[in-house]
Amino acid sequence: IAKRLKQGTAKITQKFGEEAVETIIAAMQKDKKEVIAESADLLFHWLILLADVGVTPEEVMEELKRRE
């Protein structure tokens, strides 16, 4: 995690985007195992992105609650 944070926002967002695309491709292929693996990668990089910009997962959850 620290290594990725040191790489900076541009690299963090690039990696997050790559994982999102890989998750989409796996879903389009109906590859459940790969969707699970890529989703885990996506969530990992999402959490790093949040940390990089100073947002907590709880803040995101609060926003989701407001939308209900």
C-alpha positions in Angstrom: 0.0 0.0 0.0 2.7 2.5 1.0 4.6 1.7 -2.3 1.5 2.6 -4.4 0.8 5.7 -2.3 4.3 6.9 -3.0 3.8 6.6 -6.7 1.3 9.5 -6.6 -2.2 10.2 -7.7 -1.7 9.8 -11.4 -0.4 6.2 -11.0 -3.0 5.4 -8.4 -5.9 6.5 -10.7 -4.3 4.8 -13.7 -4.2 1.5 -11.8 -7.7 1.9 -10.5 -8.9 2.5 -14.1 -7.1 -0.6 -15.3 -8.7 -2.7 -12.7 -12.1 -1.3 -13.5 -11.6 -2.2 -17.2 -10.4 -5.7 -16.3 -13.4 -6.2 -14.1 -15.7 -5.1 -16.9 -14.1 -7.5 -19.3 -14.4 -10.4 -16.9 -18.1 -9.6 -16.4 -18.7 -9.4 -20.2 -17.1 -12.8 -20.5 -19.3 -14.2 -17.7 -16.2 -15.4 -15.9 -17.3 -15.5 -12.3 -13.9 -16.5 -10.9 -12.2 -13.7 -12.8 -14.9 -11.2 -11.8 -14.2 -12.1 -8.1 -10.4 -11.7 -8.6 -10.6 -8.5 -10.5 -13.2 -7.1 -8.1 -10.8 -7.7 -5.2 -8.1 -5.8 -7.1 -10.5 -3.0 -8.0 -11.6 -2.6 -4.3 -8.0 -2.7 -3.2 -7.0 0.1 -5.6 -10.2 2.0 -4.7 -9.2 2.0 -1.1 -5.7 3.3 -2.0 -7.3 6.0 -4.1 -9.5 7.1 -1.2 -6.5 7.2 1.1 -4.6 9.3 -1.4 -7.3 12.0 -1.5 -8.1 11.8 2.2 -11.5 10.2 2.0 -12.6 7.4 4.3 -14.7 4.4 3.2 -17.1 5.5 6.0 -17.6 8.9 4.2 -18.6 7.1 1.1 -21.0 4.8 3.0 -22.6 7.9 4.5 -23.1 9.3 1.1 -24.7 6.1 0.0 -27.0 6.2 3.0 -28.1 9.7 2.1 -29.1 8.5 -1.4 -31.5 5.8 0.0 
